[in-house]
Amino acid sequence: MPNWLLPEYIQDMLPDEAWRIERMRAGVLELLRLSGYQLVVPPLLEYADSLLEYADSLLVNGSHDMDLRTFKLVDQLSGRTLALRADITPQVARIDAHLLNRQGITRLCYAGSVLHTQPAGLMRTREPLQVGAELYGHSGLESDLEVQRLMLQSLALLGVSGVHLDLGHVALFRALVRHAGIAQELEAELFGALQSKDMPALRPLVAGLAPEIKNALLALPQLYGGVEVIARARATLPDYPEVAAALDELEQAAAHLQPLAHSIGIDLAELRGYHYHSGMVFAAYHAGSHDAIALGGRYDDVGKSFGRARPATGFSMDLRQLHGLLAQQAQPRGVLAPHRDDAALQEKIAQLRAQGHAVVVDLLGDPALHTELNCDRELVLRNGAWVVVGL
């Protein structure tokens, strides 16, 4: 096998794609900056025990997903096991809890590569370029709406149209489990059946439960569709305070976000991230992708395992995935300049670059290679002045 080939699901970004993705990254981060989010840049690798401990702090009922997704290696300096991050969210939580240690609301954003041992979906890279935002220190609907709006605004800024927003709420399932006193093993089986909407698997699991809980769990996979689902849920699910509060939040969120999304769906059996999310969860979908193109949710008590519980909500997206959905526009072409020791020429080049034009100095002076320099204009000397003309 040629030694220049890359591992499976790992790709180079060539110039046109790289520049487009860089503009995407800069645009989203500028939107977040203007919304009061402060940029942090965590390291690509940490000690495995600490990085995975921070990741586990986001997990309510425990999960080995993060461990399985994480590349590990041995540190030649310390002999300890290092881990390459598979998600930036746990690192940002660590920064909020340990380094910043603020008492009020903290808004943080980030952008950087993560590495996965397996691709997260069809046609996905194992090196996503993750960009996102996290809001710590507020547990109300207002912060959920803020990050959901920012996610939709970011997609619109990038030129992604026709976005379908799915809303769910893991507190509904948690409330049913808690009121029924369901054991953890059965809870895990119920979760799997609900997440896959597998009614034949679900029915025997709920057979021995109280009728009110049984009927509610059987109803959850059917409670999906448009916002009318919320009214059906109020008539179908038990009148527990937690259930009513969750449905109220979903109803308000759908009303507030309607202008920003092409369509909004409600799925009360959507338990994505159930192991760490504690409230409303949301995901954006597009006809051009098999997988969600952006997602997020509430995960309160983040940081509890390392001594500082904080309510939190946030979203993330993969710019490399999003790039594949956008119409591929040609990169702006530059101005070709001759290689000459001429003060007037250098002044003209500096002036053009200050105006935002790319100016490429033709070091080889070979006309046959001009197309490789990505220029459609050139600087020529006319009547004692350097002027730009078409090639």
PyMOL commands that set and color helices and strands:
alter all, ss='L'
color gray80, all
select helices_A, chain A and resi 15-34+48-56+65-69+89-100+141-158+170-180+184-195+199-206+211-222+228-236+241-260+304-306+319-323+343-354+367-373
alter helices_A, ss='H'
color red, helices_A
select strands_A, chain A and resi 38-39+45-47+71-74+81-84+106-113+129-136+164-169+224-225+263-267+280-285+294-298+312-318+334-338+359-362+375-382+385-390
alter strands_A, ss='S'
color yellow, strands_A
deselect
rebuild
show_as cartoon
